[in-house]
Amino acid sequence: MTHKYLLIYRNPLAVQSNPPSPEEMTAVLAQWQAWKKAFPGILDMGDGLLPTGRSLKGGVVTDGPTVESKELVSGYSIVAAKDYEGAVEVARACPIVHTPGARIEIRELAGY
């Protein structure tokens, strides 16, 4: 039986303020496509998230999704794996691990 896992990509704020050049972005996207081909359990490559956003708390809307944080959620993917170890294997091969200061949070989906 396989389970679904959410890979949440987190980067330091400094990474968000220094975007890659078009040539670097082309190389990065090629790495992501190679990762997808290597792991058929990647159900949804997800997408990157822009550093802008809004937060809603107690009916009050504020700018910025993580105003008090030193890092931002920069993207996500959904993978299928037998267990956490399988999800970790997929995450270890993810291109984002080469970004300085980046980390991947791995969460099992509840399957409601």
KOLGU-4560 file (N, C-alpha, C; in nm, 3 decimals, padded with zeros to 5 digits):
<recs>
<n_xx: 00.084 n_yy: -00.119 n_zz: 00.000 ca_xx: 00.000 ca_yy: 00.000 ca_zz: 00.000 c_xx: 00.088 c_yy: 00.125 c_zz: 00.000 mol: A seq: 1 type: MET>
<n_xx: 00.051 n_yy: 00.220 n_zz: -00.083 ca_xx: 00.127 ca_yy: 00.344 ca_zz: -00.085 c_xx: 00.051 c_yy: 00.454 c_zz: -00.012 mol: A seq: 2 type: THR>
<n_xx: 00.127 n_yy: 00.549 n_zz: 00.036 ca_xx: 00.073 ca_yy: 00.665 ca_zz: 00.106 c_xx: 00.116 c_yy: 00.789 c_zz: 00.029 mol: A seq: 3 type: HIS>
<n_xx: 00.043 n_yy: 00.897 n_zz: 00.047 ca_xx: 00.079 ca_yy: 01.023 ca_zz: -00.016 c_xx: 00.150 c_yy: 01.112 c_zz: 00.085 mol: A seq: 4 type: LYS>
<n_xx: 00.253 n_yy: 01.180 n_zz: 00.036 ca_xx: 00.332 ca_yy: 01.270 ca_zz: 00.119 c_xx: 00.343 c_yy: 01.406 c_zz: 00.051 mol: A seq: 5 type: TYR>
<n_xx: 00.337 n_yy: 01.509 n_zz: 00.132 ca_xx: 00.355 ca_yy: 01.645 ca_zz: 00.085 c_xx: 00.497 c_yy: 01.686 c_zz: 00.116 mol: A seq: 6 type: LEU>
<n_xx: 00.570 n_yy: 01.727 n_zz: 00.014 ca_xx: 00.705 ca_yy: 01.782 ca_zz: 00.033 c_xx: 00.690 c_yy: 01.933 c_zz: 00.031 mol: A seq: 7 type: LEU>
<n_xx: 00.724 n_yy: 01.997 n_zz: 00.140 ca_xx: 00.713 ca_yy: 02.142 ca_zz: 00.152 c_xx: 00.854 c_yy: 02.199 c_zz: 00.145 mol: A seq: 8 type: ILE>
<n_xx: 00.877 n_yy: 02.283 n_zz: 00.046 ca_xx: 01.010 ca_yy: 02.339 ca_zz: 00.025 c_xx: 01.022 c_yy: 02.473 c_zz: 00.098 mol: A seq: 9 type: TYR>
<n_xx: 01.124 n_yy: 02.483 n_zz: 00.183 ca_xx: 01.147 ca_yy: 02.606 ca_zz: 00.258 c_xx: 01.286 c_yy: 02.660 c_zz: 00.223 mol: A seq: 10 type: ARG>
<n_xx: 01.290 n_yy: 02.791 n_zz: 00.201 ca_xx: 01.416 ca_yy: 02.858 ca_zz: 00.168 c_xx: 01.435 c_yy: 02.978 c_zz: 00.258 mol: A seq: 11 type: ASN>
<n_xx: 01.560 n_yy: 03.014 n_zz: 00.285 ca_xx: 01.586 ca_yy: 03.137 ca_zz: 00.360 c_xx: 01.534 c_yy: 03.257 c_zz: 00.279 mol: A seq: 12 type: PRO>
<n_xx: 01.495 n_yy: 03.362 n_zz: 00.348 ca_xx: 01.446 ca_yy: 03.482 ca_zz: 00.280 c_xx: 01.547 c_yy: 03.536 c_zz: 00.180 mol: A seq: 13 type: LEU>
<n_xx: 01.677 n_yy: 03.523 n_zz: 00.209 ca_xx: 01.781 ca_yy: 03.576 ca_zz: 00.120 c_xx: 01.776 c_yy: 03.509 c_zz: -00.017 mol: A seq: 14 type: ALA>
<n_xx: 01.740 n_yy: 03.382 n_zz: -00.024 ca_xx: 01.733 ca_yy: 03.312 ca_zz: -00.153 c_xx: 01.622 c_yy: 03.373 c_zz: -00.239 mol: A seq: 15 type: VAL>
<n_xx: 01.512 n_yy: 03.410 n_zz: -00.177 ca_xx: 01.400 ca_yy: 03.467 ca_zz: -00.251 c_xx: 01.436 c_yy: 03.603 c_zz: -00.313 mol: A seq: 16 type: GLN>
<n_xx: 01.525 n_yy: 03.676 n_zz: -00.248 ca_xx: 01.558 ca_yy: 03.809 ca_zz: -00.297 c_xx: 01.667 c_yy: 03.806 c_zz: -00.404 mol: A seq: 17 type: SER>
<n_xx: 01.720 n_yy: 03.689 n_zz: -00.437 ca_xx: 01.825 ca_yy: 03.676 ca_zz: -00.536 c_xx: 01.784 c_yy: 03.570 c_zz: -00.639 mol: A seq: 18 type: ASN>
<n_xx: 01.688 n_yy: 03.602 n_zz: -00.728 ca_xx: 01.639 ca_yy: 03.502 ca_zz: -00.823 c_xx: 01.746 c_yy: 03.461 c_zz: -00.925 mol: A seq: 19 type: PRO>
<n_xx: 01.732 n_yy: 03.339 n_zz: -00.979 ca_xx: 01.830 ca_yy: 03.291 ca_zz: -01.078 c_xx: 01.817 c_yy: 03.366 c_zz: -01.211 mol: A seq: 20 type: PRO>
<n_xx: 01.926 n_yy: 03.366 n_zz: -01.286 ca_xx: 01.925 ca_yy: 03.423 ca_zz: -01.421 c_xx: 01.843 c_yy: 03.330 c_zz: -01.511 mol: A seq: 21 type: SER>
<n_xx: 01.805 n_yy: 03.375 n_zz: -01.629 ca_xx: 01.731 ca_yy: 03.287 ca_zz: -01.722 c_xx: 01.807 c_yy: 03.159 c_zz: -01.754 mol: A seq: 22 type: PRO>
<n_xx: 01.938 n_yy: 03.169 n_zz: -01.771 ca_xx: 02.018 ca_yy: 03.049 ca_zz: -01.800 c_xx: 02.018 c_yy: 02.953 c_zz: -01.681 mol: A seq: 23 type: GLU>
<n_xx: 02.033 n_yy: 03.008 n_zz: -01.560 ca_xx: 02.030 ca_yy: 02.925 ca_zz: -01.440 c_xx: 01.893 c_yy: 02.861 c_zz: -01.422 mol: A seq: 24 type: GLU>
<n_xx: 01.788 n_yy: 02.935 n_zz: -01.452 ca_xx: 01.652 ca_yy: 02.883 ca_zz: -01.439 c_xx: 01.628 c_yy: 02.768 c_zz: -01.535 mol: A seq: 25 type: MET>
<n_xx: 01.680 n_yy: 02.778 n_zz: -01.657 ca_xx: 01.667 ca_yy: 02.670 ca_zz: -01.755 c_xx: 01.735 c_yy: 02.543 c_zz: -01.703 mol: A seq: 26 type: THR>
<n_xx: 01.853 n_yy: 02.558 n_zz: -01.645 ca_xx: 01.925 ca_yy: 02.443 ca_zz: -01.589 c_xx: 01.850 c_yy: 02.383 c_zz: -01.471 mol: A seq: 27 type: ALA>
<n_xx: 01.795 n_yy: 02.468 n_zz: -01.386 ca_xx: 01.720 ca_yy: 02.421 ca_zz: -01.269 c_xx: 01.596 c_yy: 02.343 c_zz: -01.314 mol: A seq: 28 type: VAL>
<n_xx: 01.523 n_yy: 02.397 n_zz: -01.411 ca_xx: 01.403 ca_yy: 02.328 ca_zz: -01.459 c_xx: 01.436 c_yy: 02.193 c_zz: -01.521 mol: A seq: 29 type: LEU>
<n_xx: 01.550 n_yy: 02.183 n_zz: -01.588 ca_xx: 01.595 ca_yy: 02.054 ca_zz: -01.644 c_xx: 01.621 c_yy: 01.954 c_zz: -01.531 mol: A seq: 30 type: ALA>
<n_xx: 01.679 n_yy: 02.001 n_zz: -01.420 ca_xx: 01.702 ca_yy: 01.913 ca_zz: -01.305 c_xx: 01.570 c_yy: 01.862 c_zz: -01.247 mol: A seq: 31 type: GLN>
<n_xx: 01.470 n_yy: 01.950 n_zz: -01.240 ca_xx: 01.339 ca_yy: 01.910 ca_zz: -01.187 c_xx: 01.274 c_yy: 01.806 c_zz: -01.279 mol: A seq: 32 type: TRP>
<n_xx: 01.286 n_yy: 01.823 n_zz: -01.410 ca_xx: 01.227 ca_yy: 01.726 ca_zz: -01.503 c_xx: 01.298 c_yy: 01.591 c_zz: -01.493 mol: A seq: 33 type: GLN>
<n_xx: 01.429 n_yy: 01.593 n_zz: -01.475 ca_xx: 01.504 ca_yy: 01.468 ca_zz: -01.458 c_xx: 01.462 c_yy: 01.398 c_zz: -01.329 mol: A seq: 34 type: ALA>
<n_xx: 01.439 n_yy: 01.476 n_zz: -01.223 ca_xx: 01.393 ca_yy: 01.421 ca_zz: -01.095 c_xx: 01.258 c_yy: 01.353 c_zz: -01.114 mol: A seq: 35 type: TRP>
<n_xx: 01.168 n_yy: 01.419 n_zz: -01.186 ca_xx: 01.034 ca_yy: 01.362 ca_zz: -01.209 c_xx: 01.043 c_yy: 01.230 c_zz: -01.285 mol: A seq: 36 type: LYS>
<n_xx: 01.130 n_yy: 01.224 n_zz: -01.388 ca_xx: 01.146 ca_yy: 01.101 ca_zz: -01.465 c_xx: 01.204 c_yy: 00.988 c_zz: -01.380 mol: A seq: 37 type: LYS>
<n_xx: 01.293 n_yy: 01.022 n_zz: -01.288 ca_xx: 01.360 ca_yy: 00.921 ca_zz: -01.206 c_xx: 01.269 c_yy: 00.862 c_zz: -01.099 mol: A seq: 38 type: ALA>
<n_xx: 01.164 n_yy: 00.933 n_zz: -01.062 ca_xx: 01.076 ca_yy: 00.888 ca_zz: -00.954 c_xx: 00.931 c_yy: 00.892 c_zz: -01.000 mol: A seq: 39 type: PHE>
<n_xx: 00.879 n_yy: 00.778 n_zz: -01.050 ca_xx: 00.741 ca_yy: 00.776 ca_zz: -01.098 c_xx: 00.639 c_yy: 00.799 c_zz: -00.988 mol: A seq: 40 type: PRO>
<n_xx: 00.680 n_yy: 00.792 n_zz: -00.862 ca_xx: 00.589 ca_yy: 00.817 ca_zz: -00.750 c_xx: 00.559 c_yy: 00.964 c_zz: -00.728 mol: A seq: 41 type: GLY>
<n_xx: 00.619 n_yy: 01.053 n_zz: -00.808 ca_xx: 00.588 ca_yy: 01.195 ca_zz: -00.796 c_xx: 00.453 c_yy: 01.216 c_zz: -00.864 mol: A seq: 42 type: ILE>
<n_xx: 00.350 n_yy: 01.237 n_zz: -00.784 ca_xx: 00.215 ca_yy: 01.250 ca_zz: -00.836 c_xx: 00.186 c_yy: 01.390 c_zz: -00.888 mol: A seq: 43 type: LEU>
<n_xx: 00.242 n_yy: 01.489 n_zz: -00.821 ca_xx: 00.219 ca_yy: 01.628 ca_zz: -00.859 c_xx: 00.347 c_yy: 01.704 c_zz: -00.828 mol: A seq: 44 type: ASP>
<n_xx: 00.411 n_yy: 01.756 n_zz: -00.931 ca_xx: 00.535 ca_yy: 01.832 ca_zz: -00.910 c_xx: 00.507 c_yy: 01.958 c_zz: -00.830 mol: A seq: 45 type: MET>
<n_xx: 00.380 n_yy: 01.995 n_zz: -00.820 ca_xx: 00.347 ca_yy: 02.115 ca_zz: -00.746 c_xx: 00.388 c_yy: 02.239 c_zz: -00.824 mol: A seq: 46 type: GLY>
<n_xx: 00.431 n_yy: 02.338 n_zz: -00.751 ca_xx: 00.468 ca_yy: 02.463 ca_zz: -00.813 c_xx: 00.548 c_yy: 02.543 c_zz: -00.712 mol: A seq: 47 type: ASP>
<n_xx: 00.616 n_yy: 02.642 n_zz: -00.762 ca_xx: 00.683 ca_yy: 02.736 ca_zz: -00.674 c_xx: 00.581 c_yy: 02.836 c_zz: -00.623 mol: A seq: 48 type: GLY>
<n_xx: 00.610 n_yy: 02.896 n_zz: -00.511 ca_xx: 00.524 ca_yy: 02.999 ca_zz: -00.455 c_xx: 00.598 c_yy: 03.131 c_zz: -00.456 mol: A seq: 49 type: LEU>
<n_xx: 00.529 n_yy: 03.236 n_zz: -00.492 ca_xx: 00.589 ca_yy: 03.369 ca_zz: -00.488 c_xx: 00.605 c_yy: 03.412 c_zz: -00.343 mol: A seq: 50 type: LEU>
<n_xx: 00.702 n_yy: 03.496 n_zz: -00.313 ca_xx: 00.725 ca_yy: 03.537 ca_zz: -00.174 c_xx: 00.620 c_yy: 03.633 c_zz: -00.120 mol: A seq: 51 type: PRO>
<n_xx: 00.531 n_yy: 03.682 n_zz: -00.207 ca_xx: 00.426 ca_yy: 03.772 ca_zz: -00.162 c_xx: 00.304 c_yy: 03.693 c_zz: -00.122 mol: A seq: 52 type: THR>
<n_xx: 00.216 n_yy: 03.755 n_zz: -00.049 ca_xx: 00.093 ca_yy: 03.689 ca_zz: -00.009 c_xx: 00.022 c_yy: 03.768 c_zz: 00.100 mol: A seq: 53 type: GLY>
<n_xx: -00.078 n_yy: 03.708 n_zz: 00.155 ca_xx: -00.155 ca_yy: 03.769 ca_zz: 00.263 c_xx: -00.178 c_yy: 03.664 c_zz: 00.371 mol: A seq: 54 type: ARG>
<n_xx: -00.195 n_yy: 03.710 n_zz: 00.492 ca_xx: -00.229 ca_yy: 03.623 ca_zz: 00.605 c_xx: -00.360 c_yy: 03.671 c_zz: 00.664 mol: A seq: 55 type: SER>
<n_xx: -00.441 n_yy: 03.578 n_zz: 00.707 ca_xx: -00.568 ca_yy: 03.609 ca_zz: 00.771 c_xx: -00.567 c_yy: 03.548 c_zz: 00.910 mol: A seq: 56 type: LEU>
<n_xx: -00.582 n_yy: 03.631 n_zz: 01.011 ca_xx: -00.585 ca_yy: 03.582 ca_zz: 01.148 c_xx: -00.686 c_yy: 03.666 c_zz: 01.225 mol: A seq: 57 type: LYS>
<n_xx: -00.786 n_yy: 03.599 n_zz: 01.280 ca_xx: -00.887 ca_yy: 03.669 ca_zz: 01.357 c_xx: -00.962 c_yy: 03.774 c_zz: 01.277 mol: A seq: 58 type: GLY>
<n_xx: -00.977 n_yy: 03.750 n_zz: 01.148 ca_xx: -01.048 ca_yy: 03.843 ca_zz: 01.063 c_xx: -00.964 c_yy: 03.960 c_zz: 01.014 mol: A seq: 59 type: GLY>
<n_xx: -00.838 n_yy: 03.967 n_zz: 01.055 ca_xx: -00.749 ca_yy: 04.075 ca_zz: 01.014 c_xx: -00.654 c_yy: 04.023 c_zz: 00.907 mol: A seq: 60 type: VAL>
<n_xx: -00.646 n_yy: 04.095 n_zz: 00.796 ca_xx: -00.559 ca_yy: 04.059 ca_zz: 00.685 c_xx: -00.431 c_yy: 04.141 c_zz: 00.693 mol: A seq: 61 type: VAL>
<n_xx: -00.316 n_yy: 04.074 n_zz: 00.683 ca_xx: -00.187 ca_yy: 04.144 ca_zz: 00.682 c_xx: -00.108 c_yy: 04.101 c_zz: 00.560 mol: A seq: 62 type: THR>
<n_xx: -00.014 n_yy: 04.184 n_zz: 00.518 ca_xx: 00.073 ca_yy: 04.151 ca_zz: 00.405 c_xx: 00.176 c_yy: 04.048 c_zz: 00.447 mol: A seq: 63 type: ASP>
<n_xx: 00.212 n_yy: 03.964 n_zz: 00.354 ca_xx: 00.320 ca_yy: 03.869 ca_zz: 00.375 c_xx: 00.273 c_yy: 03.742 c_zz: 00.442 mol: A seq: 64 type: GLY>
<n_xx: 00.305 n_yy: 03.629 n_zz: 00.383 ca_xx: 00.261 ca_yy: 03.501 ca_zz: 00.440 c_xx: 00.336 c_yy: 03.463 c_zz: 00.568 mol: A seq: 65 type: PRO>
<n_xx: 00.459 n_yy: 03.510 n_zz: 00.585 ca_xx: 00.537 ca_yy: 03.472 ca_zz: 00.704 c_xx: 00.618 c_yy: 03.592 c_zz: 00.750 mol: A seq: 66 type: THR>
<n_xx: 00.553 n_yy: 03.695 n_zz: 00.793 ca_xx: 00.619 ca_yy: 03.820 ca_zz: 00.827 c_xx: 00.728 c_yy: 03.801 c_zz: 00.932 mol: A seq: 67 type: VAL>
<n_xx: 00.702 n_yy: 03.720 n_zz: 01.034 ca_xx: 00.800 ca_yy: 03.706 ca_zz: 01.142 c_xx: 00.899 c_yy: 03.591 c_zz: 01.122 mol: A seq: 68 type: GLU>
<n_xx: 00.893 n_yy: 03.526 n_zz: 01.008 ca_xx: 00.980 ca_yy: 03.412 ca_zz: 00.983 c_xx: 01.109 c_yy: 03.453 c_zz: 00.913 mol: A seq: 69 type: SER>
<n_xx: 01.211 n_yy: 03.368 n_zz: 00.925 ca_xx: 01.337 ca_yy: 03.390 ca_zz: 00.856 c_xx: 01.345 c_yy: 03.306 c_zz: 00.728 mol: A seq: 70 type: LYS>
<n_xx: 01.238 n_yy: 03.232 n_zz: 00.700 ca_xx: 01.233 ca_yy: 03.153 ca_zz: 00.578 c_xx: 01.091 c_yy: 03.155 c_zz: 00.523 mol: A seq: 71 type: GLU>
<n_xx: 01.081 n_yy: 03.121 n_zz: 00.396 ca_xx: 00.952 ca_yy: 03.117 ca_zz: 00.327 c_xx: 00.927 c_yy: 02.977 c_zz: 00.273 mol: A seq: 72 type: LEU>
<n_xx: 00.799 n_yy: 02.940 n_zz: 00.268 ca_xx: 00.762 ca_yy: 02.821 ca_zz: 00.193 c_xx: 00.769 c_yy: 02.862 c_zz: 00.047 mol: A seq: 73 type: VAL>
<n_xx: 00.857 n_yy: 02.796 n_zz: -00.027 ca_xx: 00.881 ca_yy: 02.838 ca_zz: -00.165 c_xx: 00.814 c_yy: 02.747 c_zz: -00.268 mol: A seq: 74 type: SER>
<n_xx: 00.761 n_yy: 02.634 n_zz: -00.225 ca_xx: 00.695 ca_yy: 02.544 ca_zz: -00.318 c_xx: 00.658 c_yy: 02.413 c_zz: -00.252 mol: A seq: 75 type: GLY>
<n_xx: 00.605 n_yy: 02.322 n_zz: -00.332 ca_xx: 00.560 ca_yy: 02.193 ca_zz: -00.279 c_xx: 00.554 c_yy: 02.090 c_zz: -00.390 mol: A seq: 76 type: TYR>
<n_xx: 00.549 n_yy: 01.963 n_zz: -00.352 ca_xx: 00.521 ca_yy: 01.852 ca_zz: -00.443 c_xx: 00.445 c_yy: 01.747 c_zz: -00.362 mol: A seq: 77 type: SER>
<n_xx: 00.375 n_yy: 01.659 n_zz: -00.432 ca_xx: 00.307 ca_yy: 01.547 ca_zz: -00.368 c_xx: 00.363 c_yy: 01.419 c_zz: -00.428 mol: A seq: 78 type: ILE>
<n_xx: 00.406 n_yy: 01.328 n_zz: -00.341 ca_xx: 00.464 ca_yy: 01.202 ca_zz: -00.387 c_xx: 00.392 c_yy: 01.084 c_zz: -00.322 mol: A seq: 79 type: VAL>
<n_xx: 00.399 n_yy: 00.972 n_zz: -00.389 ca_xx: 00.346 ca_yy: 00.847 ca_zz: -00.335 c_xx: 00.464 c_yy: 00.760 c_zz: -00.297 mol: A seq: 80 type: ALA>
<n_xx: 00.458 n_yy: 00.702 n_zz: -00.179 ca_xx: 00.565 ca_yy: 00.613 ca_zz: -00.132 c_xx: 00.507 c_yy: 00.511 c_zz: -00.035 mol: A seq: 81 type: ALA>
<n_xx: 00.578 n_yy: 00.401 n_zz: -00.019 ca_xx: 00.533 ca_yy: 00.295 ca_zz: 00.070 c_xx: 00.533 c_yy: 00.342 c_zz: 00.215 mol: A seq: 82 type: LYS>
<n_xx: 00.633 n_yy: 00.424 n_zz: 00.251 ca_xx: 00.647 ca_yy: 00.469 ca_zz: 00.388 c_xx: 00.731 c_yy: 00.598 c_zz: 00.391 mol: A seq: 83 type: ASP>
<n_xx: 00.755 n_yy: 00.649 n_zz: 00.511 ca_xx: 00.834 ca_yy: 00.772 ca_zz: 00.523 c_xx: 00.973 c_yy: 00.757 c_zz: 00.461 mol: A seq: 84 type: TYR>
<n_xx: 01.034 n_yy: 00.640 n_zz: 00.478 ca_xx: 01.167 ca_yy: 00.620 ca_zz: 00.422 c_xx: 01.166 c_yy: 00.636 c_zz: 00.271 mol: A seq: 85 type: GLU>
<n_xx: 01.062 n_yy: 00.585 n_zz: 00.205 ca_xx: 01.049 ca_yy: 00.601 ca_zz: 00.061 c_xx: 01.030 c_yy: 00.747 c_zz: 00.022 mol: A seq: 86 type: GLY>
<n_xx: 00.952 n_yy: 00.820 n_zz: 00.101 ca_xx: 00.931 ca_yy: 00.963 ca_zz: 00.074 c_xx: 01.061 c_yy: 01.041 c_zz: 00.095 mol: A seq: 87 type: ALA>
<n_xx: 01.139 n_yy: 01.002 n_zz: 00.196 ca_xx: 01.267 ca_yy: 01.067 ca_zz: 00.221 c_xx: 01.362 c_yy: 01.042 c_zz: 00.104 mol: A seq: 88 type: VAL>
<n_xx: 01.359 n_yy: 00.921 n_zz: 00.048 ca_xx: 01.444 ca_yy: 00.890 ca_zz: -00.068 c_xx: 01.413 c_yy: 00.983 c_zz: -00.185 mol: A seq: 89 type: GLU>
<n_xx: 01.285 n_yy: 01.004 n_zz: -00.211 ca_xx: 01.245 ca_yy: 01.094 ca_zz: -00.318 c_xx: 01.291 c_yy: 01.236 c_zz: -00.286 mol: A seq: 90 type: VAL>
<n_xx: 01.269 n_yy: 01.279 n_zz: -00.162 ca_xx: 01.308 ca_yy: 01.415 ca_zz: -00.121 c_xx: 01.458 c_yy: 01.437 c_zz: -00.132 mol: A seq: 91 type: ALA>
<n_xx: 01.537 n_yy: 01.337 n_zz: -00.095 ca_xx: 01.684 ca_yy: 01.351 ca_zz: -00.103 c_xx: 01.733 c_yy: 01.376 c_zz: -00.245 mol: A seq: 92 type: ARG>
<n_xx: 01.658 n_yy: 01.326 n_zz: -00.342 ca_xx: 01.697 ca_yy: 01.343 ca_zz: -00.483 c_xx: 01.641 c_yy: 01.472 c_zz: -00.543 mol: A seq: 93 type: ALA>
<n_xx: 01.558 n_yy: 01.543 n_zz: -00.469 ca_xx: 01.496 ca_yy: 01.665 ca_zz: -00.520 c_xx: 01.601 c_yy: 01.773 c_zz: -00.545 mol: A seq: 94 type: CYS>
<n_xx: 01.593 n_yy: 01.843 n_zz: -00.657 ca_xx: 01.693 ca_yy: 01.946 ca_zz: -00.689 c_xx: 01.703 c_yy: 02.058 c_zz: -00.585 mol: A seq: 95 type: PRO>
<n_xx: 01.600 n_yy: 02.082 n_zz: -00.509 ca_xx: 01.605 ca_yy: 02.193 ca_zz: -00.415 c_xx: 01.707 c_yy: 02.170 c_zz: -00.303 mol: A seq: 96 type: ILE>
<n_xx: 01.748 n_yy: 02.046 n_zz: -00.282 ca_xx: 01.846 ca_yy: 02.019 ca_zz: -00.176 c_xx: 01.981 c_yy: 02.085 c_zz: -00.205 mol: A seq: 97 type: VAL>
<n_xx: 02.002 n_yy: 02.126 n_zz: -00.330 ca_xx: 02.128 ca_yy: 02.193 ca_zz: -00.366 c_xx: 02.125 c_yy: 02.343 c_zz: -00.342 mol: A seq: 98 type: HIS>
<n_xx: 02.010 n_yy: 02.396 n_zz: -00.302 ca_xx: 01.998 ca_yy: 02.538 ca_zz: -00.272 c_xx: 02.049 c_yy: 02.563 c_zz: -00.130 mol: A seq: 99 type: THR>
<n_xx: 02.147 n_yy: 02.649 n_zz: -00.113 ca_xx: 02.202 ca_yy: 02.674 ca_zz: 00.022 c_xx: 02.093 c_yy: 02.717 c_zz: 00.120 mol: A seq: 100 type: PRO>
<n_xx: 02.088 n_yy: 02.649 n_zz: 00.233 ca_xx: 01.994 ca_yy: 02.684 ca_zz: 00.339 c_xx: 01.855 c_yy: 02.629 c_zz: 00.321 mol: A seq: 101 type: GLY>
<n_xx: 01.828 n_yy: 02.562 n_zz: 00.208 ca_xx: 01.694 ca_yy: 02.508 ca_zz: 00.184 c_xx: 01.672 c_yy: 02.382 c_zz: 00.267 mol: A seq: 102 type: ALA>
<n_xx: 01.546 n_yy: 02.358 n_zz: 00.297 ca_xx: 01.510 ca_yy: 02.233 ca_zz: 00.363 c_xx: 01.376 c_yy: 02.186 c_zz: 00.311 mol: A seq: 103 type: ARG>
<n_xx: 01.352 n_yy: 02.057 n_zz: 00.324 ca_xx: 01.227 ca_yy: 01.998 ca_zz: 00.278 c_xx: 01.157 c_yy: 01.937 c_zz: 00.399 mol: A seq: 104 type: ILE>
<n_xx: 01.036 n_yy: 01.980 n_zz: 00.421 ca_xx: 00.952 ca_yy: 01.921 ca_zz: 00.526 c_xx: 00.868 c_yy: 01.813 c_zz: 00.459 mol: A seq: 105 type: GLU>
<n_xx: 00.864 n_yy: 01.695 n_zz: 00.517 ca_xx: 00.791 ca_yy: 01.581 ca_zz: 00.460 c_xx: 00.676 c_yy: 01.547 c_zz: 00.553 mol: A seq: 106 type: ILE>
<n_xx: 00.553 n_yy: 01.558 n_zz: 00.499 ca_xx: 00.433 ca_yy: 01.534 ca_zz: 00.579 c_xx: 00.344 c_yy: 01.434 c_zz: 00.510 mol: A seq: 107 type: ARG>
<n_xx: 00.299 n_yy: 01.332 n_zz: 00.582 ca_xx: 00.206 ca_yy: 01.237 ca_zz: 00.525 c_xx: 00.068 c_yy: 01.300 c_zz: 00.519 mol: A seq: 108 type: GLU>
<n_xx: -00.002 n_yy: 01.279 n_zz: 00.406 ca_xx: -00.138 ca_yy: 01.330 ca_zz: 00.392 c_xx: -00.234 c_yy: 01.235 c_zz: 00.464 mol: A seq: 109 type: LEU>
<n_xx: -00.336 n_yy: 01.290 n_zz: 00.525 ca_xx: -00.428 ca_yy: 01.212 ca_zz: 00.607 c_xx: -00.517 c_yy: 01.120 c_zz: 00.525 mol: A seq: 110 type: ALA>
<n_xx: -00.546 n_yy: 01.157 n_zz: 00.402 ca_xx: -00.628 ca_yy: 01.072 ca_zz: 00.315 c_xx: -00.776 c_yy: 01.072 c_zz: 00.350 mol: A seq: 111 type: GLY>
<n_xx: -00.825 n_yy: 01.182 n_zz: 00.397 ca_xx: -00.968 ca_yy: 01.192 ca_zz: 00.433 c_xx: -01.056 c_yy: 01.172 c_zz: 00.313 mol: A seq: 112 type: TYR>
</recs>
